[in-house]
Every structure is written in C-alpha cells, then in structure tokens.
Amino acid sequence: MPIRSRITRAALVGAALTTSLVIAACSSGSTTATDNVTAGAGAPGGKLVVGITTDPNTLFPWKATQFQAVNVLQNIYGTLTEFDKDLNVVPGIAQSWTPSADGMTLTMKLRPGLKFADGSALDSTDVKYSLDKINTEATAAVARSSLASVASVAAPDPTTVVLTMKSPDASLPANLASVNMAILSSTDTETALQTKPNGSGPYEFQARVPNQSLTLSKNPSYYGTPATLDSLEFRVIPDETSIVSSMQSGNVQMSVLNDPLVAKAAEGGTLKVAKTPQLSYHVLQLNARKGDLTDVNVRLAIQCAIDRKQVLDTAALGEGEVTGPITSPAYKSDPDARPCPKRDLAKAAQYLAKAGKSSVTIKTIVSQGEYATSVNEAQSLKAQLAEAKINLDLEVLESGAYVDRWVAADFEAAVALNGGRPDPDGMYGRYFTSTGNLNKVAGYSSPELDQLFAQGKKATDKAERTKIYTQVSDDLENNAAWVWLFTSYTYTATTSGVRGFTPMANGSLQFLRSTTVTQ
C-alpha cells in the first residue's frame, strides 16, 4: 500500500500520538479519498452486493486475520476508537479519552445509550470484559499484544472505563481501532458468535450460506449516523474475472480487486475503477526458528538473491513500489537500507557459503484465493532463487487452510500479504517482540527489538519515535527476519449506480455505511 500525496504525513503522525489528545467529536469523513471513486450521495435504502473471492474463514472478530473476514466483521462490530478517511484516530464507542499527565492511566468516556444488535445494553462492563478477555493468553486473540502495556481495566460507572498502564503507550488509541479489538457482549461466547455475530456496528448479521454469501442488514441500534443501505450482501465468486463479469451483467454492484490486470480490463463501459494506495505489504516470511532458516546467512542469501522490482513487475504489472518493513508514511522505512538493496547473486553465494551450504530447499506455503497475485509472486520468487541454488518448495493452499497453517506457524516460509497500520507498534509489536502473541508466526525476535519496541510505546515526540522505528527497521533488514517485497494498490470497482464509498489506505470497507446504490 504505497502512500504518497493522497494521505498527508501530518494526518498519520496524529494517529500515533493520540494519547496527548482528548477527542470529543465524531468523525464525519464520508467524502471520497481517490479521484476515480464515485462521489455524492444517492437515495438511502436498497441492497448492495459486494463480490469477494473467498468465504470468511471466521466470524469471531478477535481471531480474524483473513482480509475477507476482517472486511465483513468491521461492518458488524464497534470498537472504542476508529479511523477517519485520512487514518486519524477518532471516537468510536468511546466518545472521548483522557490520558493522565504521567501517561499511566487512560480514562475513556463511552457514548450514552449504546446497544448491541440483539437489543442488550453495551456499557463499561462489556468493555472491561472484552479487553480483559483479549488480554488473556488462553483467548488466543490476534491483537493481544496491543494491550501489553495495560495493567488493569476498571469500570467505575456504566459510561466510564479506566485503563491503568504498566507504562505509557502512545500507540494504544490507534491500536484500539482494529476490529480485532471489537467490543463484545459479556454474555456472548465465541461459539455463539461464530454462527450469529452480535455487534454494535452499522450493520447486523442477517444470514449466511457457506461458500456462497453472507448478508447483513441495517442495525437500527447503531450509535452513529444510520447506515444508508437496507442490506449488504457479500457474495462469494471464486475469481476476480468472474466477479467483473457478474458486475457487467448487473448481479454484483461493487468489488475490491487486487489484480491490476483484471482492474485495467474492467475499466470503461458501465464500471468505474478507483485505484487506492495501500499500507499492506507483500512479503516472503521466513521462519528463523525452522530448518536452514535458523542461520542468518541463509536468510541473507535469500534476501540478496531476490529482485523485488522484478517480483512487482511480474506479479502486479509494476503497480506499486518496492518497500522496507514499515509502510506507515510518518515512519516509512528506506527500502535501500538493507544488506542487498539490489539483487546481488555473488553476495548471495557468499552468504550461502558462509552458512556451509551449497544449496538449500525451503518449504513455502502460498495462499490461493485470498489475494490475486499470490501464486504469480511465488513463481517469480521460485525462479529467481533457483539461480542462487535456493529451492522454494511451494505448497499452494486454499485461503482457509493457509490461514490455519499460518497462525500455527506451520511453515518454513510463507508468501504473504499482510495488513499495514498507521502506527508501527500496532503493525509489528505483536510479531517481533519476544512476548508478542504472533511472534511464533514471525519466527524472529531479539532483546534489542524488545527494548526498541518498549521505547517506541513510551515516546511521544515524533522525531524520537522516527529514530526508534528506523532502528527497528534496520534490525529486521540486517537479520533478514523476512524479505519485504512491495506495496501495491486496491482497485474499487463499482457499477454506475454506486455512490458515496470512500476507499481507505488500510483496506477498510468501513464506509459501506455511507454507500448508496441505484438498483
């Protein structure tokens, strides 16, 4: 997701330093963020059909990592904070928050009269329950590390929540905006929510036909401006070309495409396509705790043997830019600050020899269906690495099986597209700290990184944070923890009757709440 002039650095810096602010106003952002998106407001009501390539693999928000699941669930569940269209942190369920002078407490005031979709009240008891459960290791919540700095949560009255901190955390308000931090009813269970989600977002769950469709309807209890659509259907269509055909025939009105070739072919006629740079990044994840990858020299050999621009050109038609670890514009990594900024087969051979290897084979998982360019990326990487006597033994998996293997860290390497965040701690703290709840997946940590991430949480000065996260990026690159490849775009395709949707750099579909459609 390369972010250039479309999103200001100042806007994203604000997201990282929000603990110094008290925000009491609701977000209004409903204008388009990209020139090519349909704008303006149409008549409310009606049904919008959104084409997706893969059925959501979970309906439980605390464990959602698959893009399709996240996109559905963020329309069902409310979070304490949210992002506006420019990725500034704004109120969600919490209408304001106030840090203490020393940063050791954060007091959040909830909106009055909050309700879940089933009609039950949402108050501070539910917030405390949710944060406590997320922060409990047995829950296996994917965002648990976002609460690592929280010592305790108190609910002194129905509309007040007090977070007592182990240490100040400048990243916390931004981290609370993730749907992985959704507030659930204290009376609900994971089992129940897997079949009938019960949130406080703009839409509520209506029906599901596995591997075919999932339908939402307007939530009359939503705390914000009511959703403009009466209902919203996510329809599963296995590939993006078929989705475009369904749009051209009028059966689907909207889809977010990943394949630039399909997006280019879709433009014109009755369809409009908006191109939006993204914070997410394409990466070859290396599990430094398995097989030959335990040797940093093998990992560096892989890093040096890859031409990232060639992967970008081959898999995504050059639609994007080569990236380093941190894609957040306020803290963006320099992609040339790595041992091999350009492909260097001679240096790769030196690293492999230093590891005492003449060749290596790396078992590598690849997802098919979650995003369009995955298999092409894998094939490009395999061909390049073969020239350095490094064999990627590819195992192509359907999306659900891939996610299961990925979460279990059951791989040596993985070709992946990972979501980016405005704050670097939310992006990588859960991966590359020794206590991070996804460190098993990352396969790499160090005492130096633990210290740097702790410093980054405490710092509120922009220059100081930039220096810290530059050191984080350098550590990751110099140890070839992963091989970061490129950021790309999403392409929001809409039929002529769709109005008011705002694409976002973090890939969120939250502005389906303000979308209208003429049938």
TITI-935420 format. One line per field, with one value per residue (C-alpha): residue number from 1; residue in one letter; x, y, z. Coordinates in steps of 0.02 Angstrom, whole numbers, plus 50000, padded with zeros to 5 digits. Layout:
REM TITI-935420
num <- [NUM:...] $
residuo <- [A:...] $
east <- [X:...] $
north <- [Y:...] $
up <- [Z:...] $
REM end
This chain:
REM TITI-935420
num <- [1:2:3:4:5:6:7:8:9:10:11:12:13:14:15:16:17:18:19:20:21:22:23:24:25:26:27:28:29:30:31:32:33:34:35:36:37:38:39:40:41:42:43:44:45:46:47:48:49:50:51:52:53:54:55:56:57:58:59:60:61:62:63:64:65:66:67:68:69:70:71:72:73:74:75:76:77:78:79:80:81:82:83:84:85:86:87:88:89:90:91:92:93:94:95:96:97:98:99:100:101:102:103:104:105:106:107:108:109:110:111:112:113:114:115:116:117:118:119:120:121:122:123:124:125:126:127:128:129:130:131:132:133:134:135:136:137:138:139:140:141:142:143:144:145:146:147:148:149:150:151:152:153:154:155:156:157:158:159:160:161:162:163:164:165:166:167:168:169:170:171:172:173:174:175:176:177:178:179:180:181:182:183:184:185:186:187:188:189:190:191:192:193:194:195:196:197:198:199:200:201:202:203:204:205:206:207:208:209:210:211:212:213:214:215:216:217:218:219:220:221:222:223:224:225:226:227:228:229:230:231:232:233:234:235:236:237:238:239:240:241:242:243:244:245:246:247:248:249:250:251:252:253:254:255:256:257:258:259:260:261:262:263:264:265:266:267:268:269:270:271:272:273:274:275:276:277:278:279:280:281:282:283:284:285:286:287:288:289:290:291:292:293:294:295:296:297:298:299:300:301:302:303:304:305:306:307:308:309:310:311:312:313:314:315:316:317:318:319:320:321:322:323:324:325:326:327:328:329:330:331:332:333:334:335:336:337:338:339:340:341:342:343:344:345:346:347:348:349:350:351:352:353:354:355:356:357:358:359:360:361:362:363:364:365:366:367:368:369:370:371:372:373:374:375:376:377:378:379:380:381:382:383:384:385:386:387:388:389:390:391:392:393:394:395:396:397:398:399:400:401:402:403:404:405:406:407:408:409:410:411:412:413:414:415:416:417:418:419:420:421:422:423:424:425:426:427:428:429:430:431:432:433:434:435:436:437:438:439:440:441:442:443:444:445:446:447:448:449:450:451:452:453:454:455:456:457:458:459:460:461:462:463:464:465:466:467:468:469:470:471:472:473:474:475:476:477:478:479:480:481:482:483:484:485:486:487:488:489:490:491:492:493:494:495:496:497:498:499:500:501:502:503:504:505:506:507:508:509:510:511:512:513:514:515:516:517:518:519] $
residuo <- [M:P:I:R:S:R:I:T:R:A:A:L:V:G:A:A:L:T:T:S:L:V:I:A:A:C:S:S:G:S:T:T:A:T:D:N:V:T:A:G:A:G:A:P:G:G:K:L:V:V:G:I:T:T:D:P:N:T:L:F:P:W:K:A:T:Q:F:Q:A:V:N:V:L:Q:N:I:Y:G:T:L:T:E:F:D:K:D:L:N:V:V:P:G:I:A:Q:S:W:T:P:S:A:D:G:M:T:L:T:M:K:L:R:P:G:L:K:F:A:D:G:S:A:L:D:S:T:D:V:K:Y:S:L:D:K:I:N:T:E:A:T:A:A:V:A:R:S:S:L:A:S:V:A:S:V:A:A:P:D:P:T:T:V:V:L:T:M:K:S:P:D:A:S:L:P:A:N:L:A:S:V:N:M:A:I:L:S:S:T:D:T:E:T:A:L:Q:T:K:P:N:G:S:G:P:Y:E:F:Q:A:R:V:P:N:Q:S:L:T:L:S:K:N:P:S:Y:Y:G:T:P:A:T:L:D:S:L:E:F:R:V:I:P:D:E:T:S:I:V:S:S:M:Q:S:G:N:V:Q:M:S:V:L:N:D:P:L:V:A:K:A:A:E:G:G:T:L:K:V:A:K:T:P:Q:L:S:Y:H:V:L:Q:L:N:A:R:K:G:D:L:T:D:V:N:V:R:L:A:I:Q:C:A:I:D:R:K:Q:V:L:D:T:A:A:L:G:E:G:E:V:T:G:P:I:T:S:P:A:Y:K:S:D:P:D:A:R:P:C:P:K:R:D:L:A:K:A:A:Q:Y:L:A:K:A:G:K:S:S:V:T:I:K:T:I:V:S:Q:G:E:Y:A:T:S:V:N:E:A:Q:S:L:K:A:Q:L:A:E:A:K:I:N:L:D:L:E:V:L:E:S:G:A:Y:V:D:R:W:V:A:A:D:F:E:A:A:V:A:L:N:G:G:R:P:D:P:D:G:M:Y:G:R:Y:F:T:S:T:G:N:L:N:K:V:A:G:Y:S:S:P:E:L:D:Q:L:F:A:Q:G:K:K:A:T:D:K:A:E:R:T:K:I:Y:T:Q:V:S:D:D:L:E:N:N:A:A:W:V:W:L:F:T:S:Y:T:Y:T:A:T:T:S:G:V:R:G:F:T:P:M:A:N:G:S:L:Q:F:L:R:S:T:T:V:T:Q] $
east <- [50000:50113:50051:50106:50023:49848:49872:49967:50110:50037:49872:49959:50077:49922:49863:50021:50020:49838:49867:49908:49737:49560:49442:49258:49190:49125:49207:49113:49231:49116:49196:49300:49486:49531:49488:49416:49288:49105:49056:48899:48750:48612:48446:48456:48390:48409:48533:48715:48801:48989:49089:49226:49336:49338:49213:49262:49352:49290:49153:49240:49324:49461:49536:49508:49664:49594:49556:49381:49334:49401:49306:49142:49166:49217:49041:48961:49064:49105:49274:49322:49410:49402:49500:49431:49462:49636:49680:49667:49606:49429:49291:49201:49109:49212:49164:49322:49479:49595:49771:49841:49987:50109:50027:49994:49804:49687:49507:49380:49202:49077:48933:48769:48633:48743:48664:48713:48616:48515:48449:48551:48643:48827:48914:49081:49056:49062:49215:49307:49255:49315:49483:49517:49475:49579:49724:49708:49828:49703:49585:49713:49661:49771:49786:49829:49998:49910:49861:50033:50055:49886:49898:49712:49543:49411:49229:49186:49019:48920:48997:49175:49321:49491:49645:49790:49954:50114:50200:50141:50086:50073:50009:49860:49719:49765:49778:49605:49531:49562:49413:49523:49487:49298:49189:49081:48938:48995:48855:48908:49025:49143:49040:48879:48962:49034:48858:48770:48879:48811:48897:48863:48918:48817:48756:48696:48708:48559:48602:48741:48753:48927:49040:48902:48850:48840:48704:48695:48553:48549:48573:48438:48535:48696:48765:48822:48737:48625:48687:48618:48587:48447:48554:48726:48772:48949:48937:49075:49135:49298:49400:49408:49375:49210:49168:49191:49079:48946:48961:48943:48786:48714:48717:48855:48874:49044:49208:49382:49504:49687:49739:49791:49766:49584:49560:49625:49513:49362:49379:49260:49083:48966:49104:49214:49377:49462:49646:49698:49874:49883:49980:49980:50140:50188:50321:50414:50403:50550:50531:50702:50667:50650:50770:50907:50825:50894:51057:51052:51171:51043:50912:51029:51068:50882:50867:51013:50952:50784:50748:50597:50559:50552:50427:50323:50331:50294:50154:50073:50119:50231:50080:50161:50333:50472:50458:50551:50467:50373:50247:50167:50207:50257:50388:50418:50571:50702:50695:50880:50934:50963:51114:51067:50961:50981:50990:51166:51191:51376:51340:51201:51327:51447:51314:51265:51447:51466:51321:51415:51283:51297:51108:50952:50769:50638:50461:50348:50159:50058:49877:49762:49604:49639:49727:49752:49939:49999:50039:50123:50231:50279:50326:50433:50522:50550:50627:50742:50801:50835:50976:51055:51033:50891:50737:50567:50463:50292:50132:49980:49833:49656:49634:49562:49694:49831:49770:49764:49942:50000:49925:50002:50171:50170:50288:50469:50423:50260:50217:50102:50007:49999:49893:49982:49936:49966:50067:50223:50192:50020:50098:50243:50242:50139:50258:50436:50438:50479:50311:50211:50062:50108:50295:50278:50215:50352:50488:50608:50638:50786:50822:50867:50697:50608:50695:50661:50475:50462:50545:50430:50275:50334:50393:50275:50399:50387:50574:50614:50488:50555:50731:50671:50572:50714:50820:50680:50678:50868:50868:50737:50827:51004:50946:50833:50691:50578:50604:50493:50445:50324:50168:50028:49852:49673:49552:49374:49260:49082:48934:48866:48732:48851:48888:48973:49100:49271:49417:49549:49737:49719:49600:49449:49274:49201:49124:48999:48898:48883:48865:48707:48656:48529:48456] $
north <- [50000:50143:50307:50462:50633:50564:50546:50680:50637:50754:50660:50495:50568:50620:50440:50387:50524:50525:50492:50676:50724:50724:50698:50728:50748:50611:50577:50637:50576:50523:50605:50509:50489:50449:50547:50399:50345:50383:50528:50610:50545:50442:50396:50286:50109:49961:49819:49819:49658:49654:49520:49431:49286:49188:49147:49224:49090:49154:49267:49292:49464:49432:49296:49368:49384:49342:49501:49445:49406:49574:49668:49588:49599:49783:49822:49721:49765:49927:49974:50101:50210:50218:50291:50427:50426:50501:50374:50498:50417:50474:50421:50256:50177:50294:50475:50541:50483:50574:50519:50566:50686:50544:50433:50297:50299:50322:50367:50333:50400:50293:50360:50350:50227:50105:49940:49778:49716:49597:49748:49721:49869:49897:49978:49985:49808:49741:49847:49782:49604:49621:49699:49576:49427:49493:49516:49336:49218:49074:49175:49171:49344:49401:49579:49531:49617:49783:49777:49725:49894:49884:49825:49827:49887:49961:50006:50131:50176:50121:50251:50259:50142:50170:50085:50079:50063:49968:50105:50246:50188:50316:50185:50124:50235:50187:50003:50005:50047:49873:49756:49628:49739:49736:49757:49604:49572:49494:49367:49305:49160:49126:48975:49077:49221:49105:49071:49233:49386:49514:49682:49868:49922:49999:49830:49672:49491:49426:49262:49156:49020:48945:48970:49068:49226:49322:49453:49599:49720:49896:49898:50013:50020:50088:50235:50336:50401:50259:50154:50212:50037:49924:49770:49720:49553:49485:49360:49230:49216:49118:49233:49417:49397:49311:49449:49579:49477:49474:49662:49688:49582:49680:49541:49623:49810:49825:49734:49775:49697:49654:49602:49755:49662:49624:49802:49876:49762:49812:49999:50079:50044:50036:50007:50132:50082:50182:50150:50171:50152:50034:50013:49824:49742:49590:49488:49324:49275:49172:49071:49093:48952:48815:48714:48802:48970:48966:49025:49213:49187:49078:49212:49347:49239:49234:49421:49457:49337:49425:49567:49647:49758:49605:49522:49682:49695:49510:49485:49658:49741:49863:49935:49982:50015:49916:49931:49908:49843:49999:50067:50198:50364:50450:50316:50242:50130:50166:50014:50041:50024:49837:49724:49700:49846:49773:49592:49526:49342:49348:49410:49281:49144:49215:49209:49032:48977:49061:48953:48800:48762:48730:48735:48737:48691:48796:48729:48877:48898:49005:49060:49043:49148:49273:49393:49383:49398:49268:49123:49235:49310:49137:49079:49235:49209:49025:49062:49196:49097:48943:49042:49055:48868:48904:48800:48859:48702:48781:48715:48808:48806:48871:49025:48942:48805:48934:49043:48890:48843:49023:49053:48889:48942:48777:48833:48871:49014:49095:49207:49333:49496:49572:49720:49881:50004:50190:50157:50045:49967:49906:49845:49744:49741:49582:49499:49542:49557:49403:49413:49461:49348:49321:49301:49115:49164:49294:49171:49306:49418:49490:49580:49733:49733:49708:49863:49966:49925:49968:50135:50167:50142:50268:50403:50541:50653:50624:50639:50518:50390:50404:50368:50217:50139:50168:50060:49929:49926:49911:49764:49672:49701:49666:49499:49460:49420:49424:49483:49634:49649:49786:49884:49893:49958:49905:49938:49977:49929:49996:49999:50168:50174:50160:50321:50380:50242:50301:50180:50184:50157:50021:49924:49953:49941:50041:50169:50044:50128:50284:50199:50208:50113:50142:49975] $
up <- [50000:49947:50019:49930:49921:49939:50127:50222:50338:50468:50472:50506:50636:50732:50736:50826:50957:51007:51192:51209:51143:51208:51061:51088:50912:50798:50631:50479:50341:50201:50051:49927:49953:49772:49617:49523:49655:49631:49743:49805:49899:49822:49896:50052:50055:49940:49934:49882:49825:49851:49762:49861:49807:49970:50107:50276:50374:50543:50611:50778:50771:50899:50789:50615:50507:50335:50235:50186:50366:50427:50293:50343:50531:50533:50471:50612:50765:50854:50927:51059:50930:50741:50596:50485:50297:50324:50460:50603:50764:50804:50925:50908:51054:51163:51133:51218:51308:51427:51474:51644:51648:51675:51545:51673:51658:51511:51553:51417:51416:51321:51220:51318:51268:51172:51119:51037:50886:50996:51092:51251:51328:51294:51441:51530:51596:51418:51378:51531:51490:51310:51349:51490:51378:51233:51353:51417:51329:51328:51218:51077:51018:50875:50944:51124:51113:51082:51266:51331:51416:51506:51687:51726:51665:51782:51753:51891:51814:51659:51543:51611:51579:51660:51591:51713:51621:51658:51559:51443:51272:51132:51011:51112:51043:50864:50911:50989:50817:50747:50729:50819:50971:50945:51099:51130:51250:51413:51393:51220:51181:51038:50986:50976:50883:50751:50689:50736:50764:50886:50871:50886:50712:50569:50506:50591:50539:50443:50355:50286:50154:50175:50023:49937:50027:50190:50211:50332:50366:50436:50625:50698:50863:50786:50886:50734:50579:50519:50375:50209:50139:50198:50168:50113:50035:50020:49877:49855:49675:49659:49546:49507:49320:49360:49483:49347:49230:49366:49385:49199:49198:49346:49477:49581:49609:49694:49725:49785:49662:49691:49516:49415:49251:49295:49357:49194:49094:49200:49169:49048:48998:49147:49275:49365:49449:49588:49621:49804:49876:50024:50185:50168:50107:50005:50093:50095:50278:50340:50499:50579:50702:50572:50465:50369:50406:50583:50504:50471:50324:50235:50262:50198:50046:50007:50031:49914:49779:49755:49635:49718:49569:49457:49576:49572:49383:49355:49481:49488:49322:49414:49505:49670:49742:49825:50014:50177:50336:50392:50266:50381:50295:50457:50492:50321:50300:50168:50052:50009:50192:50184:50155:49971:49909:49733:49681:49707:49663:49704:49879:49897:49854:49984:50119:50071:50078:50247:50306:50243:50112:49926:49907:50016:49999:50091:50110:50069:50086:49965:49978:49829:49835:49973:49855:49668:49643:49769:49654:49525:49663:49723:49548:49520:49686:49649:49479:49547:49697:49591:49509:49682:49715:49837:49802:49860:49877:49851:49929:49864:49987:49984:50093:50249:50253:50225:50370:50485:50440:50453:50626:50686:50614:50521:50383:50346:50231:50177:50031:50113:50100:50274:50328:50373:50509:50536:50694:50684:50854:50802:50641:50713:50903:50904:50780:50827:51016:51118:51208:51054:51028:50844:50875:50839:50666:50642:50689:50748:50898:50992:51156:51053:50968:51134:51201:51045:51042:51228:51193:51046:51153:51281:51162:51111:51018:50830:50798:50939:50877:50700:50761:50861:50720:50597:50713:50716:50527:50519:50641:50539:50374:50436:50507:50358:50476:50323:50145:50116:49933:49883:49922:49796:49766:49784:49643:49695:49552:49556:49440:49388:49524:49672:49766:49924:49958:50022:49996:50131:50135:50268:50156:50269:50197:50342:50226:50162:50299:50191:50021:49916:49761:49625:49577] $
REM end
